[in-house]
Amino acid sequence: MSADRFLSTLSGHNKGETLDMTSIKYLAANDLNALNISTSEVIQSIEAMIKKEDTSEAFSSPKSVINHPDGRYIMATLACSDNPPIVVTKSALMSQRNAERGLPQINSLVTVLDGETGIPQVTIDGNWITAVRTAGLSATASKYLAKVNSETVGFIGAGVQARSHLRAFSELFPLKHIKIYSRGKRNIELLTELACSLGLSVDVNLSPQEIVANSDIVTTSVATSAISEPFLDANWLGSDAFAAVPAEAAWFPASLSSLDEVFIDDQVQENTMSTKLVDPDIVSGDLKLLIETGVKHGRAAKKSSAFVFRGHAMGDLAVAALILNKLS
């Protein structure tokens, strides 16, 4: 099926027809879970899209953020590719007051436009894409930075991101154990259930230092709004451990300089940000460098490393493109 024909099928729009916005398909979490997308497929799609940036076949813009005075965090990302010909945007809003409403703290929506005409094609559950994309970015970095025989993953925070990271890491490494530090009882239960279904043993209610010091891989998925001040020290990490850090506010910034290598997701995006993820002087490179060089840094030598990231629009684009390919 041609790209034009496929995209018109998704939207229900054909040449000569009046555009009916009510016919645009929405893909909910159940629809997306049914596609059985693997971590390997996500990594391949992320790597392919990032490589397309160098050949001017894919493009992304730095994320836009509004920090509302009342505490809401509002964010948007934008990326596009020529193959498939799509424009992907994500809008997200985080509100601490959602807990009182019985809603997830973060809600988002991804929209896909035809890359040639701009006609809306499909909308996608943004929370699902965010979970898969974030874990996919961590997994892509871990492919180059984490030791191949990693057996233990430590989780600081046990929510949606922790579960998506566990699924991803369980596909890449011979995991045997997980360790959990979290204040959310229900989240601990859900992460424990997932771990047990994967045949892993679980340790709960350990201190953050115990987890960081005794894990091959550590990931922090605590909401930034829930972090009043840093409480994790990178000096606790083992000499060959890897930390996936989508929540950098949890770590003492100065301690990250103790690591052998620190990578970020996108240097171009980072250069536009007034507040930096980490001290630029300790940044070894970004995800593009890891992918382009193909050097397995942490696997080639006994090195401690971290992947610190704020979110990359190419990740949203890559997952959206993968979804469309699965549906074609």
Contacts in CASP RR format, 6 or more apart in sequence:
PFRMAT RR
TARGET T0000
AUTHOR 0000-0000-0000
METHOD contacts of the structure
MODEL  1
MSADRFLSTLSGHNKGETLDMTSIKYLAANDLNALNISTSEVIQSIEAMI
KKEDTSEAFSSPKSVINHPDGRYIMATLACSDNPPIVVTKSALMSQRNAE
RGLPQINSLVTVLDGETGIPQVTIDGNWITAVRTAGLSATASKYLAKVNS
ETVGFIGAGVQARSHLRAFSELFPLKHIKIYSRGKRNIELLTELACSLGL
SVDVNLSPQEIVANSDIVTTSVATSAISEPFLDANWLGSDAFAAVPAEAA
WFPASLSSLDEVFIDDQVQENTMSTKLVDPDIVSGDLKLLIETGVKHGRA
AKKSSAFVFRGHAMGDLAVAALILNKLS
1 9 0 8 1.000
1 328 0 8 1.000
3 83 0 8 1.000
3 84 0 8 1.000
3 85 0 8 1.000
4 116 0 8 1.000
6 324 0 8 1.000
6 328 0 8 1.000
7 84 0 8 1.000
7 85 0 8 1.000
7 86 0 8 1.000
7 114 0 8 1.000
7 121 0 8 1.000
8 14 0 8 1.000
8 15 0 8 1.000
10 25 0 8 1.000
10 112 0 8 1.000
10 121 0 8 1.000
10 122 0 8 1.000
10 324 0 8 1.000
10 327 0 8 1.000
11 23 0 8 1.000
11 24 0 8 1.000
11 25 0 8 1.000
11 114 0 8 1.000
11 119 0 8 1.000
11 120 0 8 1.000
11 121 0 8 1.000
11 122 0 8 1.000
12 20 0 8 1.000
12 23 0 8 1.000
12 24 0 8 1.000
12 25 0 8 1.000
13 19 0 8 1.000
13 20 0 8 1.000
13 23 0 8 1.000
13 119 0 8 1.000
19 119 0 8 1.000
21 120 0 8 1.000
24 120 0 8 1.000
24 121 0 8 1.000
24 122 0 8 1.000
24 123 0 8 1.000
25 122 0 8 1.000
25 123 0 8 1.000
26 122 0 8 1.000
26 123 0 8 1.000
26 124 0 8 1.000
26 125 0 8 1.000
27 122 0 8 1.000
27 123 0 8 1.000
27 124 0 8 1.000
27 125 0 8 1.000
27 323 0 8 1.000
28 125 0 8 1.000
29 125 0 8 1.000
29 127 0 8 1.000
29 128 0 8 1.000
32 124 0 8 1.000
32 125 0 8 1.000
32 128 0 8 1.000
32 129 0 8 1.000
32 323 0 8 1.000
33 128 0 8 1.000
35 323 0 8 1.000
35 326 0 8 1.000
35 327 0 8 1.000
37 132 0 8 1.000
37 319 0 8 1.000
37 322 0 8 1.000
37 323 0 8 1.000
37 326 0 8 1.000
38 171 0 8 1.000
39 135 0 8 1.000
39 136 0 8 1.000
39 139 0 8 1.000
39 167 0 8 1.000
39 168 0 8 1.000
39 171 0 8 1.000
39 172 0 8 1.000
40 171 0 8 1.000
41 322 0 8 1.000
42 132 0 8 1.000
42 133 0 8 1.000
42 135 0 8 1.000
42 136 0 8 1.000
42 139 0 8 1.000
42 168 0 8 1.000
42 318 0 8 1.000
42 319 0 8 1.000
42 322 0 8 1.000
43 136 0 8 1.000
43 139 0 8 1.000
43 140 0 8 1.000
43 143 0 8 1.000
45 318 0 8 1.000
45 319 0 8 1.000
45 321 0 8 1.000
45 322 0 8 1.000
46 136 0 8 1.000
46 137 0 8 1.000
46 140 0 8 1.000
46 287 0 8 1.000
46 314 0 8 1.000
46 315 0 8 1.000
46 318 0 8 1.000
46 319 0 8 1.000
47 140 0 8 1.000
47 291 0 8 1.000
48 318 0 8 1.000
49 58 0 8 1.000
49 79 0 8 1.000
49 81 0 8 1.000
49 314 0 8 1.000
49 315 0 8 1.000
49 317 0 8 1.000
49 318 0 8 1.000
49 321 0 8 1.000
50 58 0 8 1.000
50 287 0 8 1.000
50 288 0 8 1.000
50 291 0 8 1.000
50 314 0 8 1.000
50 318 0 8 1.000
51 291 0 8 1.000
51 292 0 8 1.000
52 58 0 8 1.000
52 81 0 8 1.000
52 82 0 8 1.000
52 83 0 8 1.000
53 59 0 8 1.000
53 60 0 8 1.000
53 288 0 8 1.000
53 314 0 8 1.000
54 292 0 8 1.000
57 81 0 8 1.000
57 82 0 8 1.000
57 83 0 8 1.000
58 79 0 8 1.000
58 80 0 8 1.000
58 81 0 8 1.000
58 82 0 8 1.000
58 314 0 8 1.000
58 317 0 8 1.000
59 79 0 8 1.000
59 80 0 8 1.000
59 81 0 8 1.000
60 77 0 8 1.000
60 78 0 8 1.000
60 79 0 8 1.000
60 80 0 8 1.000
60 266 0 8 1.000
60 269 0 8 1.000
60 312 0 8 1.000
60 313 0 8 1.000
60 314 0 8 1.000
60 317 0 8 1.000
61 77 0 8 1.000
61 78 0 8 1.000
61 79 0 8 1.000
61 313 0 8 1.000
62 266 0 8 1.000
62 268 0 8 1.000
62 269 0 8 1.000
62 272 0 8 1.000
62 273 0 8 1.000
62 313 0 8 1.000
63 75 0 8 1.000
63 76 0 8 1.000
63 77 0 8 1.000
63 269 0 8 1.000
63 310 0 8 1.000
63 311 0 8 1.000
63 313 0 8 1.000
64 75 0 8 1.000
64 76 0 8 1.000
64 77 0 8 1.000
65 73 0 8 1.000
65 74 0 8 1.000
65 75 0 8 1.000
66 72 0 8 1.000
66 73 0 8 1.000
66 74 0 8 1.000
66 75 0 8 1.000
67 73 0 8 1.000
67 74 0 8 1.000
68 74 0 8 1.000
71 95 0 8 1.000
71 96 0 8 1.000
71 225 0 8 1.000
72 93 0 8 1.000
72 94 0 8 1.000
72 95 0 8 1.000
73 93 0 8 1.000
73 94 0 8 1.000
73 95 0 8 1.000
73 224 0 8 1.000
73 225 0 8 1.000
74 91 0 8 1.000
74 92 0 8 1.000
74 93 0 8 1.000
74 94 0 8 1.000
75 90 0 8 1.000
75 91 0 8 1.000
75 92 0 8 1.000
75 93 0 8 1.000
75 94 0 8 1.000
76 89 0 8 1.000
76 90 0 8 1.000
76 91 0 8 1.000
76 92 0 8 1.000
77 89 0 8 1.000
77 90 0 8 1.000
77 311 0 8 1.000
77 313 0 8 1.000
77 316 0 8 1.000
78 87 0 8 1.000
78 88 0 8 1.000
78 89 0 8 1.000
78 313 0 8 1.000
79 87 0 8 1.000
79 88 0 8 1.000
79 313 0 8 1.000
79 314 0 8 1.000
79 315 0 8 1.000
79 316 0 8 1.000
79 317 0 8 1.000
80 86 0 8 1.000
80 87 0 8 1.000
80 88 0 8 1.000
80 115 0 8 1.000
80 317 0 8 1.000
81 317 0 8 1.000
81 321 0 8 1.000
82 115 0 8 1.000
84 321 0 8 1.000
84 324 0 8 1.000
84 325 0 8 1.000
85 114 0 8 1.000
85 115 0 8 1.000
85 116 0 8 1.000
86 112 0 8 1.000
86 113 0 8 1.000
86 114 0 8 1.000
86 115 0 8 1.000
86 121 0 8 1.000
86 317 0 8 1.000
86 320 0 8 1.000
86 321 0 8 1.000
86 324 0 8 1.000
87 112 0 8 1.000
87 113 0 8 1.000
87 114 0 8 1.000
87 115 0 8 1.000
87 118 0 8 1.000
88 110 0 8 1.000
88 111 0 8 1.000
88 112 0 8 1.000
88 113 0 8 1.000
88 313 0 8 1.000
88 316 0 8 1.000
88 317 0 8 1.000
88 320 0 8 1.000
88 321 0 8 1.000
89 110 0 8 1.000
89 111 0 8 1.000
89 113 0 8 1.000
90 108 0 8 1.000
90 109 0 8 1.000
90 110 0 8 1.000
90 111 0 8 1.000
90 126 0 8 1.000
90 129 0 8 1.000
90 130 0 8 1.000
90 313 0 8 1.000
90 316 0 8 1.000
91 108 0 8 1.000
91 109 0 8 1.000
91 111 0 8 1.000
92 106 0 8 1.000
92 107 0 8 1.000
92 108 0 8 1.000
92 126 0 8 1.000
92 130 0 8 1.000
93 106 0 8 1.000
93 107 0 8 1.000
93 108 0 8 1.000
94 105 0 8 1.000
94 106 0 8 1.000
94 223 0 8 1.000
94 225 0 8 1.000
95 105 0 8 1.000
96 105 0 8 1.000
96 225 0 8 1.000
98 104 0 8 1.000
98 105 0 8 1.000
98 106 0 8 1.000
98 107 0 8 1.000
99 105 0 8 1.000
104 127 0 8 1.000
104 160 0 8 1.000
105 223 0 8 1.000
105 225 0 8 1.000
106 127 0 8 1.000
106 130 0 8 1.000
106 223 0 8 1.000
107 127 0 8 1.000
108 126 0 8 1.000
108 127 0 8 1.000
108 129 0 8 1.000
108 130 0 8 1.000
109 123 0 8 1.000
109 124 0 8 1.000
109 125 0 8 1.000
109 126 0 8 1.000
110 123 0 8 1.000
110 124 0 8 1.000
110 125 0 8 1.000
110 126 0 8 1.000
110 129 0 8 1.000
110 316 0 8 1.000
110 320 0 8 1.000
111 120 0 8 1.000
111 122 0 8 1.000
111 123 0 8 1.000
111 124 0 8 1.000
112 120 0 8 1.000
112 121 0 8 1.000
112 122 0 8 1.000
112 123 0 8 1.000
112 124 0 8 1.000
112 320 0 8 1.000
112 324 0 8 1.000
113 119 0 8 1.000
113 120 0 8 1.000
113 121 0 8 1.000
114 120 0 8 1.000
114 121 0 8 1.000
122 324 0 8 1.000
124 320 0 8 1.000
124 323 0 8 1.000
127 160 0 8 1.000
129 316 0 8 1.000
129 319 0 8 1.000
129 320 0 8 1.000
130 316 0 8 1.000
131 160 0 8 1.000
131 161 0 8 1.000
131 163 0 8 1.000
131 164 0 8 1.000
132 164 0 8 1.000
132 319 0 8 1.000
133 311 0 8 1.000
133 315 0 8 1.000
133 316 0 8 1.000
133 318 0 8 1.000
133 319 0 8 1.000
134 161 0 8 1.000
134 164 0 8 1.000
134 165 0 8 1.000
134 246 0 8 1.000
134 311 0 8 1.000
135 161 0 8 1.000
135 164 0 8 1.000
135 165 0 8 1.000
135 167 0 8 1.000
135 168 0 8 1.000
136 168 0 8 1.000
136 315 0 8 1.000
137 246 0 8 1.000
137 265 0 8 1.000
137 287 0 8 1.000
137 307 0 8 1.000
137 309 0 8 1.000
137 311 0 8 1.000
137 312 0 8 1.000
137 315 0 8 1.000
138 165 0 8 1.000
138 168 0 8 1.000
138 169 0 8 1.000
138 219 0 8 1.000
138 244 0 8 1.000
138 246 0 8 1.000
138 307 0 8 1.000
138 309 0 8 1.000
139 165 0 8 1.000
139 168 0 8 1.000
139 169 0 8 1.000
139 171 0 8 1.000
139 172 0 8 1.000
140 287 0 8 1.000
140 290 0 8 1.000
140 291 0 8 1.000
141 244 0 8 1.000
141 263 0 8 1.000
141 287 0 8 1.000
141 290 0 8 1.000
141 307 0 8 1.000
141 309 0 8 1.000
142 169 0 8 1.000
142 172 0 8 1.000
142 173 0 8 1.000
142 217 0 8 1.000
142 242 0 8 1.000
142 244 0 8 1.000
142 307 0 8 1.000
143 172 0 8 1.000
143 296 0 8 1.000
144 290 0 8 1.000
144 291 0 8 1.000
144 294 0 8 1.000
144 295 0 8 1.000
144 296 0 8 1.000
144 297 0 8 1.000
144 298 0 8 1.000
144 299 0 8 1.000
145 242 0 8 1.000
145 261 0 8 1.000
145 263 0 8 1.000
145 290 0 8 1.000
145 296 0 8 1.000
145 297 0 8 1.000
145 298 0 8 1.000
145 299 0 8 1.000
145 305 0 8 1.000
145 307 0 8 1.000
146 173 0 8 1.000
146 216 0 8 1.000
146 217 0 8 1.000
146 242 0 8 1.000
146 298 0 8 1.000
146 299 0 8 1.000
146 305 0 8 1.000
147 216 0 8 1.000
147 240 0 8 1.000
147 242 0 8 1.000
147 298 0 8 1.000
147 299 0 8 1.000
148 173 0 8 1.000
148 299 0 8 1.000
149 173 0 8 1.000
149 174 0 8 1.000
150 169 0 8 1.000
150 173 0 8 1.000
150 174 0 8 1.000
150 175 0 8 1.000
150 216 0 8 1.000
150 217 0 8 1.000
150 242 0 8 1.000
151 173 0 8 1.000
151 174 0 8 1.000
151 175 0 8 1.000
151 176 0 8 1.000
151 177 0 8 1.000
151 216 0 8 1.000
152 175 0 8 1.000
152 176 0 8 1.000
152 177 0 8 1.000
152 178 0 8 1.000
152 179 0 8 1.000
152 214 0 8 1.000
152 215 0 8 1.000
152 216 0 8 1.000
152 217 0 8 1.000
153 165 0 8 1.000
153 166 0 8 1.000
153 169 0 8 1.000
153 173 0 8 1.000
153 175 0 8 1.000
153 177 0 8 1.000
153 178 0 8 1.000
153 179 0 8 1.000
153 215 0 8 1.000
153 216 0 8 1.000
153 217 0 8 1.000
153 218 0 8 1.000
153 219 0 8 1.000
154 178 0 8 1.000
154 179 0 8 1.000
154 180 0 8 1.000
154 181 0 8 1.000
154 211 0 8 1.000
154 212 0 8 1.000
154 215 0 8 1.000
154 217 0 8 1.000
154 218 0 8 1.000
154 219 0 8 1.000
155 162 0 8 1.000
155 165 0 8 1.000
155 166 0 8 1.000
155 178 0 8 1.000
155 179 0 8 1.000
155 180 0 8 1.000
155 181 0 8 1.000
155 182 0 8 1.000
155 191 0 8 1.000
155 211 0 8 1.000
155 218 0 8 1.000
155 219 0 8 1.000
155 221 0 8 1.000
156 181 0 8 1.000
156 182 0 8 1.000
156 208 0 8 1.000
156 211 0 8 1.000
156 212 0 8 1.000
156 218 0 8 1.000
156 219 0 8 1.000
156 220 0 8 1.000
156 221 0 8 1.000
156 222 0 8 1.000
156 232 0 8 1.000
156 247 0 8 1.000
156 250 0 8 1.000
157 180 0 8 1.000
157 181 0 8 1.000
157 182 0 8 1.000
157 187 0 8 1.000
157 220 0 8 1.000
157 221 0 8 1.000
157 222 0 8 1.000
158 180 0 8 1.000
158 182 0 8 1.000
158 184 0 8 1.000
158 187 0 8 1.000
158 188 0 8 1.000
158 190 0 8 1.000
158 191 0 8 1.000
158 221 0 8 1.000
159 182 0 8 1.000
159 184 0 8 1.000
159 187 0 8 1.000
159 190 0 8 1.000
159 191 0 8 1.000
159 221 0 8 1.000
160 221 0 8 1.000
161 219 0 8 1.000
161 221 0 8 1.000
161 246 0 8 1.000
162 180 0 8 1.000
162 182 0 8 1.000
162 187 0 8 1.000
162 191 0 8 1.000
162 219 0 8 1.000
162 221 0 8 1.000
163 190 0 8 1.000
163 191 0 8 1.000
163 194 0 8 1.000
165 219 0 8 1.000
165 221 0 8 1.000
165 244 0 8 1.000
166 178 0 8 1.000
166 191 0 8 1.000
166 194 0 8 1.000
166 195 0 8 1.000
166 198 0 8 1.000
167 194 0 8 1.000
169 175 0 8 1.000
169 217 0 8 1.000
170 198 0 8 1.000
170 200 0 8 1.000
173 216 0 8 1.000
173 217 0 8 1.000
175 198 0 8 1.000
175 200 0 8 1.000
176 200 0 8 1.000
176 201 0 8 1.000
177 200 0 8 1.000
177 201 0 8 1.000
177 202 0 8 1.000
177 203 0 8 1.000
178 191 0 8 1.000
178 195 0 8 1.000
178 200 0 8 1.000
178 201 0 8 1.000
178 202 0 8 1.000
178 203 0 8 1.000
179 202 0 8 1.000
179 203 0 8 1.000
179 204 0 8 1.000
179 206 0 8 1.000
179 210 0 8 1.000
179 211 0 8 1.000
179 214 0 8 1.000
179 215 0 8 1.000
180 188 0 8 1.000
180 191 0 8 1.000
180 192 0 8 1.000
180 202 0 8 1.000
180 203 0 8 1.000
180 204 0 8 1.000
180 205 0 8 1.000
180 206 0 8 1.000
180 211 0 8 1.000
181 205 0 8 1.000
181 206 0 8 1.000
181 207 0 8 1.000
181 208 0 8 1.000
181 211 0 8 1.000
182 188 0 8 1.000
182 191 0 8 1.000
188 204 0 8 1.000
191 202 0 8 1.000
192 202 0 8 1.000
192 204 0 8 1.000
195 201 0 8 1.000
195 202 0 8 1.000
196 202 0 8 1.000
208 231 0 8 1.000
208 232 0 8 1.000
209 233 0 8 1.000
209 236 0 8 1.000
211 218 0 8 1.000
212 218 0 8 1.000
212 232 0 8 1.000
212 233 0 8 1.000
212 236 0 8 1.000
212 237 0 8 1.000
212 241 0 8 1.000
212 243 0 8 1.000
213 236 0 8 1.000
213 237 0 8 1.000
213 238 0 8 1.000
215 241 0 8 1.000
216 240 0 8 1.000
216 241 0 8 1.000
216 242 0 8 1.000
217 241 0 8 1.000
217 242 0 8 1.000
217 243 0 8 1.000
217 244 0 8 1.000
218 237 0 8 1.000
218 241 0 8 1.000
218 242 0 8 1.000
218 243 0 8 1.000
218 244 0 8 1.000
219 243 0 8 1.000
219 244 0 8 1.000
219 245 0 8 1.000
219 246 0 8 1.000
220 232 0 8 1.000
220 243 0 8 1.000
220 244 0 8 1.000
220 245 0 8 1.000
220 246 0 8 1.000
220 247 0 8 1.000
220 248 0 8 1.000
220 250 0 8 1.000
220 251 0 8 1.000
221 246 0 8 1.000
221 247 0 8 1.000
222 247 0 8 1.000
222 250 0 8 1.000
223 247 0 8 1.000
224 247 0 8 1.000
224 249 0 8 1.000
227 247 0 8 1.000
227 249 0 8 1.000
227 250 0 8 1.000
230 249 0 8 1.000
230 250 0 8 1.000
230 251 0 8 1.000
230 252 0 8 1.000
230 253 0 8 1.000
231 250 0 8 1.000
232 250 0 8 1.000
232 251 0 8 1.000
232 252 0 8 1.000
232 255 0 8 1.000
233 251 0 8 1.000
233 252 0 8 1.000
233 255 0 8 1.000
234 243 0 8 1.000
234 251 0 8 1.000
234 252 0 8 1.000
234 255 0 8 1.000
234 256 0 8 1.000
234 258 0 8 1.000
234 259 0 8 1.000
234 304 0 8 1.000
234 306 0 8 1.000
235 255 0 8 1.000
235 258 0 8 1.000
237 243 0 8 1.000
237 259 0 8 1.000
237 304 0 8 1.000
237 306 0 8 1.000
238 304 0 8 1.000
239 302 0 8 1.000
239 303 0 8 1.000
239 304 0 8 1.000
240 298 0 8 1.000
240 302 0 8 1.000
240 303 0 8 1.000
240 304 0 8 1.000
241 304 0 8 1.000
241 305 0 8 1.000
242 298 0 8 1.000
242 304 0 8 1.000
242 305 0 8 1.000
242 306 0 8 1.000
242 307 0 8 1.000
243 259 0 8 1.000
243 305 0 8 1.000
243 306 0 8 1.000
243 307 0 8 1.000
244 306 0 8 1.000
244 307 0 8 1.000
245 251 0 8 1.000
245 306 0 8 1.000
245 307 0 8 1.000
245 308 0 8 1.000
245 309 0 8 1.000
246 309 0 8 1.000
246 310 0 8 1.000
246 311 0 8 1.000
248 277 0 8 1.000
248 278 0 8 1.000
248 308 0 8 1.000
248 310 0 8 1.000
253 278 0 8 1.000
253 279 0 8 1.000
256 262 0 8 1.000
256 278 0 8 1.000
256 279 0 8 1.000
256 282 0 8 1.000
256 306 0 8 1.000
256 308 0 8 1.000
257 279 0 8 1.000
257 282 0 8 1.000
258 304 0 8 1.000
259 282 0 8 1.000
259 304 0 8 1.000
259 305 0 8 1.000
259 306 0 8 1.000
260 303 0 8 1.000
260 304 0 8 1.000
260 305 0 8 1.000
261 284 0 8 1.000
261 297 0 8 1.000
261 298 0 8 1.000
261 303 0 8 1.000
261 304 0 8 1.000
261 305 0 8 1.000
261 306 0 8 1.000
262 278 0 8 1.000
262 282 0 8 1.000
262 283 0 8 1.000
262 284 0 8 1.000
262 305 0 8 1.000
262 306 0 8 1.000
262 308 0 8 1.000
263 283 0 8 1.000
263 284 0 8 1.000
263 285 0 8 1.000
263 286 0 8 1.000
263 287 0 8 1.000
263 289 0 8 1.000
263 290 0 8 1.000
263 305 0 8 1.000
263 306 0 8 1.000
263 307 0 8 1.000
263 308 0 8 1.000
264 270 0 8 1.000
264 277 0 8 1.000
264 278 0 8 1.000
264 283 0 8 1.000
264 285 0 8 1.000
264 286 0 8 1.000
264 287 0 8 1.000
264 307 0 8 1.000
264 308 0 8 1.000
264 309 0 8 1.000
264 310 0 8 1.000
265 286 0 8 1.000
265 287 0 8 1.000
265 307 0 8 1.000
265 309 0 8 1.000
265 310 0 8 1.000
265 311 0 8 1.000
265 312 0 8 1.000
266 286 0 8 1.000
266 287 0 8 1.000
266 288 0 8 1.000
266 309 0 8 1.000
266 311 0 8 1.000
266 312 0 8 1.000
266 314 0 8 1.000
267 283 0 8 1.000
267 285 0 8 1.000
267 286 0 8 1.000
267 288 0 8 1.000
269 310 0 8 1.000
269 312 0 8 1.000
270 276 0 8 1.000
270 277 0 8 1.000
270 280 0 8 1.000
270 283 0 8 1.000
270 286 0 8 1.000
270 310 0 8 1.000
273 310 0 8 1.000
277 308 0 8 1.000
277 309 0 8 1.000
277 310 0 8 1.000
278 308 0 8 1.000
284 297 0 8 1.000
287 307 0 8 1.000
287 309 0 8 1.000
287 312 0 8 1.000
290 297 0 8 1.000
297 303 0 8 1.000
297 305 0 8 1.000
298 305 0 8 1.000
END
